[in-house]
Amino acid sequence: MAEAIVSRVLEKLSSVLEEEVSRITNVHGEVEKLASNFRAVKAVLEDAERQQMGKGKASVRDWLYKLKEVSYDIENVLDEWSTTIFKSKLEKKKVCSFIPSPSFCFNRGKLLHKTAHKILELNGRLDVIANEREKYGLKELSVEKPIRREQTTSLVNLAEVCGRVMDKERIVDILLNEGRIDVISIVGVGGIGKTTLAQVAFNNEKVESHFEKRIWVCVSDPFDVMRIAKAILTSLGENAWQNLVELEDVLKLLRDSVKDKKFLLVLDDVWTEQYERWGLLRDSLSSGSLGSKILVTTRKETVARTMGCTTLFPVEQLSEEESWLLFCQIAFLGRSKEDRENLREIGRKIAGKCKGLPLALKTVGGLMLLKKTVKEWQSVLDSEIWELEVAEEGLFRPLMFSYYDLPSHLRQCFSYCAVFPKDYVIKKSQLIELWMALGFLKGTKNRDMETVGEDYFNDLSLRSFFQDFEKDEHGGIIKCKMHDIVHDFAQFLTRGECLTVEAGSSSSIEGFNESARHVMLMISYPSDECPTHIYDAENLHTLLVDCGAFGELNVDLLKLFEKLKCLRILKCHSGRINKCPKQIRNLIHLRSLDLSHNGLLEELPEAVCDLYNLLILDISGCRKLRSLPCRMGNLINLRHLRNSFTDCVEFMPKGMEKLTCLRTLSEFVVDGGGKGAALSELGNLIHLRGELVIRGLRNVRDKREAEKAQLRNKKGLTALRLAIGSGAFDEGLVSEASILVLEALEPPLDLEKLGIWAYKCPTPTLGVWPSWIVSLTKLKHFWLGNCVNVEQLPPLWKLPSLESLSLREIGGVKKVGVEFLGIETSSLSPSSSSSSVVAFPNLKSLVFSFMMEWEEWDYGSRGEEDIKIMPRLSSLEIYECEKLKMLPDSILRSTTLQTLKISHSRVISSRCKEEYQPHISRIPKADIPWW
């Protein structure tokens, strides 16, 4: 992570040098000297990063450690400088001319003196470090120095290959499949067994007899087309290439040599993502016979895509039993039966730590072969994998190749993941925001930081650094894990910089390093206290407190705010915090603050508004929180304000329109008393995306206020929930003005989710719904709830993308008939074509609940015959609809319905038991109590 922090500091030094105020004092000269030293150090960093991995290079590692420490300290000073200048400009409104006021001059003088003193001291430390680069022989690598990788061959001892039976069979079946010339890519993290799997397939008897020619080439990096082509020709027995110099001639010879031959080509350990290089080789191979196969092994899914693979074969970890067999094969070699029995129990636990990674099992198994006693084996079991003497040269070497293949900005993003405990479920959005808060992401004019973070995450995923993905309905990754050995590798790289601390574990606390920068504190039980060491770690940049399912947040916030002044990230959620001390203003570097789900928290101090660097504020689930601080408008860098489920908040503070960087605003509450922000303040928040809830629309008296909110122009919004009252179940009386307001709140056409709540008409009416609802052709989910005196439902039947519909407490509805389908009875005629009208064409889930007056659900005989109704419905749920008497034939005869749930609806439940029974029995999941 050294190169990344040095680059960040250099960028900040440049910004300070551009500040006019820095030229007034000797700060400018010291900053220039710092920048010069950092540029000199940065030039040799790549060499230092590479050298630190070798044996006997502890001194280089120490040098890098000292460099990171001073870099972090300099970053703190520069951030403090920039924050104070920014705050002063904001408060004095002198952004353009920056004419200092007397009070600012006094504060500025104090700051400059303090900063100059700190920079002078830090310059001295950096001087020593910069001079030591020559002592360790560190040099600038003018051309990127390739990492020497071991060459692989097709030779394998099949008797020593454990497991992978199904994988072997699948690969062989693919290779024997006739057809076009296919590219099959075996993808997985380093050490997972990709090469072994390719070797086994290459040497399979059926494969040998199937292909005329079999060629094995270890490609590695770089992807040298000339070298690869010559290697293929040599394997084919063609020596004429030795007289050729030009690539053109060699590739022509290759094309002629494979023409009409059925060949198997294995390209092992491919790294290149340059399509042009692969394209040259591919074109020469295309003259081969149909049925030829190219088998590629790679760590990067992007490589597989670049090579146009027809079959992607991800390699999973070995099973527990396969792992044990492989471990025993090495660790128990030559041991007596008695020794095997004595070491079996410990051995299984050691093998389990390798988490099915063949390389880890072989490396650790080889280590255990040299350990003779139970005590020695127990010592290995009690150690972290990354602490073992064999880890650096054996286990981590393949992972190091993948690591050095990353650009520096991805290296720091990966290394930071060491802060999470093993087997931790990482939320992608949370991880991206952590990277953002630490300054790892840099947006551009056309790509914001969140988008850059998505790209970084995807890059690391495609390179096999993450696994066990959980995806959303669109196939996008929302959660993931890291393989334990990959996590060990990250810990090895950070060496105490990123830590997980268990509050109740003495060994975890004893291993705590006060120079740690990023810590996750795990509190598992209510009795666990926050370790005192945490409060002494004054250099902490990240503190994530995780209380799990049973822990309680026992953290002294006042003590924390007074001591941990370097924090960039503070996460103290799901606890019993009832007060946030005003000393939080000490955390001037804070970028991310998570106090979510602290159910006793009633107030946020105004001091929160002094955190000018804040990017993320999460107070969701703080149900007793009464209001937001009045000066929220000061937080002009804020990008994400998560305030859902803060039901006691009755209005938004004035000045919300200043938060023009906001991407996330969970809820906006409209004030009825003039104390808070008007709905029109949403107009300036053009970057809003995701979900937005607007409560209290009955307080908007003029449709022009709603028009100024400009919801239609917020293209990033995917979900919108509108409540006439101040809460989902707070009935808001609908006036003529409210109807016009709803009409003016037209969302973007690409909206996917819509909810309308608390819609109360003064007298029974058919309901007046916004005309724009039917134009939402991308709408997939619609909720309607707590609507009083509404006798007719909105016209949703035509929405082509609607997949789920939930109707709750629509108090005035007594009948659901053809009007629900959007068709008048008079329009149904004998000449109507049943194939021409489809109501709810993509609806899959339908829920009716608490429809207390609902009696009839009948489309009439003509409606059932002339209209296709919900042809894809798979789930129907009916709750608390006591007066409902019947189900329509279209439901009873549905062939797509998989789930039917009915409760507290006695009449319809009784009919399901009796006359509907033949239909109900065909539904796989029918849950109808009260029979």
N, C-alpha and C positions, 0 to 999 in steps of 0.2 A: 504493500500500500504506500510505500515511500514515494514512488514517482508521482502518484496521484496527489498526495498532500503537497508535495513540492510544487507541482504545476498549479494547484489551487492558490498557494501562497504567492507565487509569481504573478498570477493574474490580479490578485488583490493589491500587491505592491504597485502594479501599474496604475490601478485606479487611484491609489493614494498619491502617486506622483502627479497625476493629472489634476488633483485638487489644488485650487489656487491658494487655499489657506495653508497648505503644507509648505509653501514657498516662503512664508513669513518668518519661519524659524529654522533652526538647524535640523528639524525633522526631515526635511527634503534630502539633505546630504546623507543622513544615516540610512534612509530608505533606499537611496540609490546604491549605497554600499551593500545593503542586504540583498537587493535584487542581483547585483553583480556576483555575489558569493553563491546565491542560489542557482544562477545560470551555469556557473562553473561546476557546481555539484551535480546538477541535473544531467550534464553532458556525460557523466560517468555512471549514472544510476543503473542503466541497463546492465553494464558489466558487473556492478556490485550485486544486483539482484541475482544474476546468474551464478556468481562466484560463491554466494552465501550457502549454496546447497552442497558444496563439496566438503569432503572430510578435512578437518583441521582448519575450517574457515570460520570459526567462532568469532574471531576478531572482526571480520567483515560484517557478520551479523550484528555485533555490538555497535559497529560504526553506523549501520543502517538504523539501529534502534535509537541511538543518540540523535541522528539526523531527524527522525520522525518526532522525537520529543521536542526538539527545539522548533521544528516546523509547526507543531501544534501550538506551542506557546506564542510564536510569532502570529499565527492566525488569530489567536484570541485577542492579542493587542490590536491588530489591524481591524478586527470586527468591532472592537470597542470604540476605536477611533471613528470608523465609518458610521456606527450607530449614533454616536453623539453628534456628529456633524449633521446627519440626516434629521435627527430629532430637533436640533436647533433650527435648521432651515424650515422644517414643518411648522414649528411653533411661532417663529418670527415672520413667517410669510415673506421671506426674502430670497426665494429660490432663484429669481432671474439675476438681480444685481448683487445679491448677497452683501448688503450693507449691514454690518453687524450693529446690534444694539449694545448699550453699555453692559447690560447683564450678561449677554452672550459673550462679549469680549472678556469679561472676568472668568466665566466658566471655560471659555476656550483657552485662555492663558493657563489655567490649572490643568486642563486636559493635555495641552501641548507639552507642558513641563513634565507631567507624569509619563506621557507617551515617549518623549525624547529619552527620558531616563531608562525606560524599559527597553527601547530599541537599542540603545547604546550597550546595555548589558547583554542583550540577545546577539548583537553583532559580534561581541567578543566570543561567545560560545560557538557561533557559526564559523568564525575565523579558524578556530582550532579544528573543527570538523572538516572544513574545506581543505586545510593544509594536510590533514591525515590521508586524503585520497591518494596522494603520491606514495605515502608510506606503505599502503596496501596494494600498490601497483594497479590502481584502477585507471582504466583508459576509456576514452570515447570510442564507441563502436561506430565508425563511419559507415560501414555496411552492416546490416543486421547479421549478427553471428548466428548461423544455424546451430541448433542443438543436435548433437550426434545421437542418433537413434540406432538401436541394435537392428541389424538386418534379420529378417525372418526367411524361412524356407518352407517348402511344402512337406518336409519330413516330420513325422509325428509317431510316437509310440502309442498305438491305439490301446494297448493294455493299460496304460496309465491315465487314460481319459475317463473321468467319472461323470455320470449323469448325462444330461442333455439328450436323452434318447429321443424324445418327441421332436426336439429341435433338429437333430440330425436327420430324422426321417422326413421332416417337412422340407428342409433345404435340399435333400437329395431328390425328393419328388418334384420340386420346382426345377431343378437342373435337368431332370429327365423329360420334362414336358416339352413336346415338340411345338413348333411355331416360329415366331420371329426371333431375331437376335435380341434377347432380353438382358437388361441390367438389373441384377439383384444386389441390394445393399444390406449388409449386416451392420447394424448401428448399435453402439453402446458405449458406456464410459470406459476409460482405460482400465485394463485388468479384469474386465468382465468375461473374457474368453472368446472374443470375436475371431481372433486368428486361429485358435484351437478348433473352433467350429468349422472354419473354412478349410483347415487342414484335414479334418475328418471327412468332410464332404469330398474334397479333392481326391482323397485316397480310397474312397468307397469303390468296391469292385464293380458295381453296376455303372457307376460314373466312368470308371476307367474304360470299360468296354463300350460305352455309349458314344464317347467322343473320339474323333480321329487324333486330335492333338489336345494336350493339356499343358497350360503354361502358368507358371507362378512368378509374379514380379512383386518384390517389396518396393513400393513406391516412395513412401515417406514424404518428407518435405525438403526441398521444393519439388513440384511436379515437373520434372525435366522430360519433356516429350522425346527428345533425341535419345536420352539414356533408356527410357522405357521401351521405345521402339526397337532399339538395338538389343535389349534384353529379350524381347519377344522373339526377334529374329534368331537370336542365338539358341533359344529354347526350341525353335522350329528346325534347327540344324542348318540354318541359312547363314553362311559366312561372307557372302558377297558384300555385306554392309561395311566391312573393314576397309574397302577401297573407296567408300563414299564419304563426302565431307558435308554436303548440303542436306538440310532437313528434308527438303522437297524430294530428293532422290531416295532417302531412307524410307520415307513414308510411302512412296510409290512401290518400293521393293516389298514393304510390309503388306500393302494392298494385294500385290500379286501373290505373295506367299500364303495368304490365308484364303485366297479366292476359292470358293466352292468347297471349302473344308469346314467340317463341323468341329468347332473348337470350344474349349473351356478356358477362359482367361481369368485368373484370380489377380486382382490388384489389391494388395494388402497395405493397410495403413495409409489411406489417401486423406490428404488435408486440404487440397486446393479448392477454392470456390470460384476460380476463374474459368468461366465457361469456354473461353476461346482456346485455352490449352487443351482441355478435354476434347473439344470439338475437332481439333486436328487429328487426334488419335482415333476418335470414334469413326470419323469419315474413312480412315484407312482400313478399319476393321469391318466396315459395313459390307465388304465383298464376300464375307464368309457365308457358309451355307446356313439356311434356315434351321433353327434349333440350336444354334451356337449360343453360348451364355457367357456373360461377363459378371463375375462375382466380386463385389467390392466390400472391403471392411473399412469402416470409418467411425470416428467418434462424433461426427457432426452431421445432423440431419440435413443441414444446408448443403453439404457435399453431395449427399444422395440426390437431392433435388436438382443440383447443378448438373449431375451426370444423367439426369432424366431416367431415374430408376423406375422400373415397372413393378417391382416388388420391394417393399420396405420391411426388413426383418429386424425388429428390435430385440436385443438379447436381454433376458431377465436374469436375476440372480439365481444361484443354485438353491434347491430346496434344503431344508434342514438336514435330511438324511444324506443327500448328495454331498453336502458340505462336510459332514462328519466322515464320510468315506474318503474323501480327498485328503482331509486333514490327517486321518489315521495312516493313510498310505505313505505319508512323509514322516510325521512325528513319531510313529511307532515302529519305524523301520529298524529291524534287528533287535527289538526289545523282547524280553521274556514275557511269557503269558502272565506271570505274577505282576510285573511292572505295568503291563497294559491294564490289568484290573485295578491296580492302585491309582492309576492316573486317569482312568476312564471318566469319572464324574467331573473332575476339573477340566479335562480335555474337552468334553462336550461344551462346557461353558466358554472356554477359550475359542473354540470353533464358532460358537454362536456370536461372539463379538465381531467376527469377520463378515457377518451379514451376507453370506452367500456369494462373496466376491472371490473368484478362484485365485487371483493373484495374491490377495491377502491370506487366503488359506495356505497357499504354497509358501509364502514368505514367513508367516508365523509358524507354520508347521516345520519349516527348516530351522527356525530358531529353537523350537521345542526339542528337536532332535538332539540338540547340544545340551539341553537341560536334563539333569539326571534325577534330581530329588523332587519330592512333592512340594517342598518349601520353595524351590526355584520355580516350579510351575504355578504355585499360588501367587508368587510375586508378579509374574507376567499377567495373571488374571486380574490382579488388583491394580495394574497400571493401565493408563490410557494407551490406546494403540499408537497414537502419534508420539508418545514418549519412548517407545521401544527403540533399541539401538539399530534394529534392522529396517525401521520405517523409512528413514531418509533415503538410503541408497536403493533399497529393494522395493518397498511398497509404494512410496510416493513418486518414484522416478517417472513412471508412465503418466501419472496425473500432472506432474510438473510440465511435461510436454504440452498437455492441453492448456495448462495455466499460462505458459509463455506464448502460446498461440493467441492469447487474448490481448487486445489493446489495453492500455493502462486504465482507461475508464471502466472497463469491464472487470479488470483484476480487483479493483477496490470494491466494486459491487458484490463480487463473489466472496471475497475475503470477509466482508462485513457479516455474512450469513453465519459466521462462527459464533455470533452473539446468541443464536437460538440454541436450545438444548437438542440433543439427538432425538430423532423421530418426531420433531415438532411440525405441526401442520402450519405451513407458512401461507398467509393470505397474500395473493399477488398485489392487490391494491395497497395493503399495509406496507409491504416491502418497498414498493415504488415510492411511497410517501416518506419512508425512513431514508431512502437514498436521497430524496429531494431535500429533506430537512438538513442533511449533512453536507449538502453542496455537491453531491456526486453528479447531479443532472444539470445540464445547461441547455436552456431552451434557445430557440432562434425565432426570427420574425414569423416564420411559417410553421414552426413545430414547437408546441409548448413543452414544458418539462414533463408533464404526465405522458405525453406521446413518446418522448425520448425514453422515459422509464419503461414504457411498454416494449419498445424496441430492444432495450438492454435485457429485459427479462426474457424476451423471446430468443435473443441470441444465446443466452446462457442455457435456456431450455433445450434449444436445438443442438447445443454442444454437450448435452447429457450431464450437465451439472445439477439438474433437478430431475425428480422422478415422481411417481405416484400422483399423477395429475387428477384433479377434480375439475370438471368442466361445466359450463352453464348450458342453457338450452340451445345456444348458438354455436356451441363447440369451443368457446373461448375458455382458456384456463383461468380458474378463480383461486385454486389452492394447489399446493405441491409440498413435497418433502425433499430432503437431501439424503442420499445414501450415507450410512454411518461412516464409511471409510472416506467418502468425499468430505463429510463434516470434519472428520479427524484431520484431513489434509488442510482444511481451512483453519482449524485451530493451530496446526503446525505452522502455518504461514503467519498467523497473527501473534502467536506466542504471548498470551497474557493480555493482549490489547483488547480482545473481545472475550467476554467470560459469561458463563451462566453460573449463578450462585443460588444454592438451595438454602433457604433460611433455616431449616432445621438440621442441616448436615454440617457437622463439625469439620469434616475433611474438606468440604467445599469452601467453607469460610476460611479455614487455615490456608488454603491455596489461593486466597484472594490477593491480587496484586494492586496496591494502592495507586500504581501508575496506569491502571486499566483505563481505557477510554470509553468502552461500550459494555454495558452490563445488563443482563436480564436477571431479575430477582424472582425466584420461584417460591411462592408461599403456599404450601400445601395444606396446612392445618390452621384452625383458628388460634392455636396457642403459639404459632411461630411468630417471632419478632423480627423486625428488620435488623440485620447485623450492624453493629456500631461501625464496622469498617467502611460501610457504604457512605456514611456521613463524612468520613475522613478522606474519601477519594475525590479531592477537589478538582481533579483534572477530567472528571467524567464528562463525556459529551452525550452519552445515551444512558438513560435509566428506564428500563421497561419492567414494570412490576406485574407479574402474572399470578393471580390468586387461584387459578384452577377452579375446580368444582366446589372445594370445601374450605379453602383458605380465606382469611380476612385481611384486609389491607391495614396493617399496623405500621404506618409510616408517620414520623413526626415531620409534617410539612414545613413548619416554621424552622426547624433545625436544618432541614434539607435546603430551604430557600436561602438560608444565611450562609451555607457552606459550599454548595455545589453550584457556583456561579458561572461555570463554563458550559452548563447543560445546553444542548441543542434540542434534545428530545426528552420529554418526560411523559411517561404513561402510567397513571395511577387510576385505573378504572375498576369498576365492580367492587367497590369497597364501602366503607361507612363514613366517608369524609363528610362532615357537616359544615365545615368552614374552610375557606381558602384564604390564608393570611395575605395581607397586603404586601408583605415582604417578597411576594412573587415578582415584584418589579426589579429585584436584584438580578433576575435571570435574563439579562439584556440580550444574550445570544440565542434565547429560546426560539426555535422554529416550529416545534410541534408540541402541543399540550393536549393530553387526553385525560379528561376527568369523567368520562362517560360512565353511566350506570352507578353513580354514587347517589343512591336514593334519598339520602338525608341532606344533600347540599341544597341550600335555599338561596344562596347569593354568591355572585362572583364580584370580587372587589374591583373598583375602578382602576386599580393598579394594573390589571390585566391589559388595559388599553395603553400602557407604557411599553408593552413588548412589541416594538415597532418591526421586529424581524419575523414576527409570527406568521407562519404560512398555513398552519393547520390547527384548528380548535375544535375539539370533539366534546360536547356536553350532552350528547344524546342519552336518553334514559334517565336524566336527572329530573325526576317527576315532581320534586318539590321546589325546583328552581322557580323563583317568582318573576325575575326579569333579567335582561341582559344589561351590562354596563352602559351608561349613557354615552360614553365617548368611543363606542365601537367604530365610529367613522375614522378614528386615528389609525386603525389597523389596515392601512391601505395596501399592504403586501399580502393580506390574507387570501388564500386560494380555496380553502375548504372549511366551511362552517357547518358542522354536523350538530343539529339541534332538534332532531326528531324526538318524539315522546317527552317533550317538555311542556306538558299540558297546562301548567300553572302560569306560563308566560302569556300575558294578555296583549302584548304589543311588541313591535320591534323598535329599537331606539332610533331617533332621527339621525340622519347621516349615513344610513346604509347605502345610499347611492354612491358614496365615495369608495366603496369596496369593489372597484371595477375589475380587480383581478380574480374575483370569486368564480370558481368552477362549480363548487358544491354549496348549495344552501338548502338544507333539508326542509325547513318550514319558514313561512313568512306569515306573521299574524297581523291582521289589520286592526288598528286601534279605533275605538269608537269615541274616545274622549279628547282627541287632539293632542295627547301627550307623545305619541309615537310617530313612526314613519308612515307616510302615505303609501298606498299601493303603487303609485306612480314611480316611487324610488327604485322599483324593480327594472325600470326602463334602461338605466345605465349599466345594469349587470348583464352585458351582452354575451358573456362567456359561460353562463350557467349551462350545466349539462346534467344528465342523469335524472333523478326524481326531485320534484318540487311539490310541496304541500302548501296551499294557501288557505288559512283559516280566517273566519270573521268577515266574510264578504258582505254580510248584511250591514256592515258599518260603512260600506262604500256607497255614497249617495249619488255619485255622478259617473256616468259611463265613461266620461273623458279620463277619469283617473285610471280606469281599467285599460283604456286604449293606450295610455302612456306607458303602461307596464310592458307593452310590446312583446307579449309572449310568443306571437307568431314568428318573430324574428330570432328567437332563441333556438337555433337549429339543433343544438346539442341536447335539448330536453327529450327524454324518452318516456317519462312517466309524469303525470300531472294528477293531483288530487285536489278537488275544490270542495270546501265546506262553507255553507252559508253561515252557519253558526261558528263559534270560536273553537268548537271541538267536534269530533266525528259524531257524537251523540247529543250534542247541544243543538236543539232545534232552532233554526234561523228562519224567521217569518219572511217569506218571499214577497216582496213588494214589486211594483212595476219597475222600479229602479233596479232591484236585484236581478230581474230578468234581463234588463238591458246590460247590466254589468257582466252577467254570465255570457251574453252574446258577444261582448267586447273582449272577453278573455279567450279569444281563439288561439289555440296552441299551434305549434308547427305541424305540418301535414304528415310528417314521419313519426308522430307520436305512437308509441306501442302500448302504453297503459294509461287508462283514464278512470278516475273515481269521482263521484259526486255524492256528497253527504249533506244531511241536515237541511233538506229542501222541504220547507213547510209552507203550504198554500193556505191562505186565510179561510177559504171556503172550498168545498169539493170541486175539483176541476180535472179536466183531462190531462193537465200538465203542459207547461210551456217549456220546451227544451231548446237549447241552443241549436241553431240551424247548421252549425259547423260540424256537429257530431257525425253526420252521414258522409262528410268529406274525408274522414280519417281512414283512408283505405289501408293503412299499415297497422291499424289498431288491432292488438291481439288479445288484450285483457280489459274488461270493463266491470267496474263495481258501482252499484247504486244502492244507497242505504239511508235509513232513517228519514224517509220522505212521507210527510203527513198530508192527507187530503188530496193525494195524487191518484187518479183513477185509471190512468193509462200510461203504459211504459213508453220510453223513447223509441224511435224507429231505428233499431239496430240490425234488422234482418239482412240488410244489403251489404253490411260491412264484410268484404271478401276475406279479410285476414283474421277475423275474430275467432279466437280459440277457446276462451273461457269467459263466462258471464255469471256474475254473482249478484243476486237481488235480495236485499235484506230490509225488512220493516218498511215495505211500501204499503202503508196503512190503508189507502183507499181502494186498492185494486181488488175487485171481486171476481173478475173473469179475465182469463187469458185466452184469446181467440184469434181469429184471422187478422185482427188489427195488430197483434204481436208479430205477425209475419209480414206486415206492411201491405196487405192486400185487402181491398174492400170486398165484401160479400158479393156485391153486384158485378164485380169484374170477373168472377169465376163463372165460366160458361162451359157448356159441353164441348165446345171447340178448342178449349184451352189445351195446350200441349204440356203434358206432365214433365217433359224434359226441358221446357223453356224457362221454368221458374224454380229457383232453388233458394230456400230460405235458410239463413245461417249455414252457408256451404262448408265452412271449416270449423264449426263449433265442436269442441271435444269435451268440454266440461261445463255443466250447467248446475247452479246452486240456487235454490229458493229457501229462505229462512225467515221465520217470524212474520209471515204474511198472514196476519190474524184474521183478515176479512176475506181471504181468497177462497172461493167456492168452486169455480168451474175452470177446467182446462180442456177446452174443446174447440177444435178448428172447424167443426162441421164436416159432413160427409164430402162435400165438394172440395173443401180445403185439403182434406187428407188425400183425395184422389188426384187433384190437379197440381199439387205443389210437392216438390221434394223438400222434406223438412229435416234439417239437421242430419244429413247423410253420413257424417263422421263422428257423431256423438258417442263417446266412450264412457262418460261418467255423469250420473245424475244424483243429486243429493237434495233431499227435502226435509227440513227441520221446522218444528213448531208451526205447522200449517193445519190446524185442527179442523177447519171447515172444508178443506179440499175433499171433493167427493170422487174424483175419477182421474185416471191417466189417459191421455189420448192414444189412439191406435198406433200412431207413428212411433211412440215410445215403446208400447207393448210388443210391436212387431219388429223393432229395430234389431238388425243383425250385428251392429257394431258395438252395442252397449256392453261394457265389461263390468261396470260397477254401479250398483244401485243401493243408496243408503236412505232410509226413511225412519224418522224418529219423532215421537210426540205428535203424530198426525194419525189419530185413531181410525178415522173413517177409511182413509186410503190404505192404512196398514191392514185393516180387516179384509178389504177387498183383495189385497195381495195374497192373503192366506187362502182365500177361497177362489173366486172366479178368475183372478189373474195368475193363479198358481202355475198353470202350464207355461205361461210366458216367462214368469219369474224364474222358473227352474232352469231355463236356458242361459241365464245371466251368471257368469263365473263367480262374481263376488256380489252377493245380495245380502245386505245387512238390514233386516227389518225387525226390530224388537217390537214388543207390545202386540204380538199376534194374538 
